[in-house]
Amino acid sequence: MIYCFDTYYTEEFANTAVVGIQNWHDVESSYELSEKTTEIEEYESGSFYKRELPCLLSIIKKIPLNTEKDILVIDGYVILSDDGKPGLGGYLFEELGEKYPVIGIAKNDFLSLQKKKSSVLRGESKHPLYVTSLGISLEEATENVSKMHGEFRIPTILKLVDQRSRLI
């Protein structure tokens, strides 16, 4: 299963959603779950993972993950620099014992990262998505992201998980 995650924040809580698909080109989800968390860290510039990682780990505990075939997709970066500084996805990869491939899909470029990211142009958009990964080659991760369903820049399933995270 390919599990896609997103978290939406209010002043009182965070709502984390996960949408699972069987194949990269799937239009509809095979699995959905969301969870509200009231104990969230304040935003700390340069350390976003401290705020979102606990939300991800909490919902992941409720998912029947399979180390043989599951892949995790986050909204953000896995790696933040070419020397391997971890982003949210990198910390998630480490926390899960490096057992599950993690792919990060970001909407904004991170200039300190040049070699360990790729860009994917989807639909007719002139603005790429930026892909990083651990536990799966960057080439394979990029190919998978480019196969995701949808005519526009943001794949259908990523729009869905964003919407689910905002259902509060």
Order of alpha helices (4+ residues) and beta strands (2+ residues): beta-beta-beta-alpha-beta-alpha-beta-beta-beta-alpha-alpha
